[in-house]
Amino acid sequence: MADTDRRPITLAVATWDYLDQLSKLGTHGTSVPDVAKTLIEDGIRQAIKDGFLMQRPAPDPSPILERTLAPSITQS
């Protein structure tokens, strides 16, 4: 599973109410955060499919690793 990052968001009261109604149906999740997550992720996947967004490859962790290891190697 991918890493997650929790961030607060501000939505209109009507949007929260709509998400709450969907959570009670259980079609997109059983809580407001679950429904919001599902709809956001589905929307991003659709935008990638439609060409509005481009999926990027995962960043190469080796430059970070080199910066982390370099000081300890040179100090030996």
C-alpha positions in Angstrom: 0.0 0.0 0.0 1.2 3.5 -0.7 2.3 5.9 2.0 -0.3 8.3 3.3 -0.2 11.9 4.4 -3.1 13.3 6.5 -4.0 16.9 5.7 -7.0 19.0 7.0 -9.4 20.2 4.3 -12.2 22.8 4.3 -15.4 21.9 2.5 -18.8 23.5 2.2 -21.4 22.3 4.7 -23.5 21.0 1.8 -20.5 18.9 0.6 -20.1 17.4 4.1 -23.8 16.6 4.1 -23.5 14.9 0.7 -20.5 12.9 1.9 -22.4 11.9 5.0 -25.4 10.7 3.0 -23.1 8.6 0.8 -21.4 7.1 3.9 -24.8 6.0 5.1 -25.4 4.2 1.8 -22.0 2.5 2.1 -21.4 2.6 -1.6 -18.1 4.6 -1.4 -17.2 3.9 2.2 -18.8 3.8 5.7 -17.5 7.2 7.0 -17.2 10.7 5.6 -13.4 10.5 5.4 -13.6 7.1 3.6 -16.1 8.5 1.1 -14.0 11.6 0.5 -10.9 9.4 0.0 -12.6 7.1 -2.4 -14.0 10.0 -4.5 -10.7 11.9 -4.6 -8.7 8.8 -5.6 -11.3 7.8 -8.2 -11.2 11.4 -9.6 -7.4 11.4 -9.8 -7.4 8.0 -11.6 -9.9 9.2 -14.1 -8.0 12.5 -14.7 -4.9 10.4 -15.4 -6.9 8.1 -17.7 -8.3 11.1 -19.5 -4.9 12.7 -19.9 -5.5 15.7 -17.7 -2.8 14.5 -15.3 0.4 12.5 -16.0 1.4 9.7 -13.7 5.0 10.2 -12.7 7.4 7.4 -11.8 8.4 7.1 -8.1 11.3 9.3 -7.1 14.8 7.6 -7.0 15.7 7.3 -3.4 19.5 6.9 -4.1 20.4 10.6 -4.1 18.8 10.9 -0.6 20.7 7.8 0.5 24.0 9.2 -1.0 23.6 12.5 0.9 22.8 10.6 4.1 25.8 8.2 3.8 28.3 10.6 2.3 29.2 12.4 5.6 29.8 9.2 7.5 31.9 7.8 4.7 34.2 10.9 4.4 34.6 11.2 8.2 35.9 7.6 8.6 
